[in-house]
Amino acid sequence: MSSAAKQFALNSPAYVYEFSDQDAPELFLSVPSAGPSFQYHAAHASELQFLWNLQLSMPASTAPLTADEQALSATMVKYTARITTVACSS
């Protein structure tokens, strides 16, 4: 757990996740990257398309998720719903 999460957890429940799918489609960054030797990997906001159906609001910039990505998305949505349920009931 990160030091920031530990600090938050001192006074109230803290829920942390790390999104590390290095092959996630890029929504907000230029592809290929500006520098040929630089790789984005799991860039900031890459996980948003796994939590919400962004193809409805950004159809030109998103490709459909693969079957594996859809499975990851379903798991992430379940975890997020569970965290929200637990956090709201405390």
Secondary structure, 3 states (H helix, E strand, C coil): CCHHHHHHHCCCCCCCCCCCCCCCCCCCCCCCCCCCCCCCCCCCCCCHHHHCCCCCCCCCCCCCCCHHHHHHHHHHHHHHHHHHHHHHHC
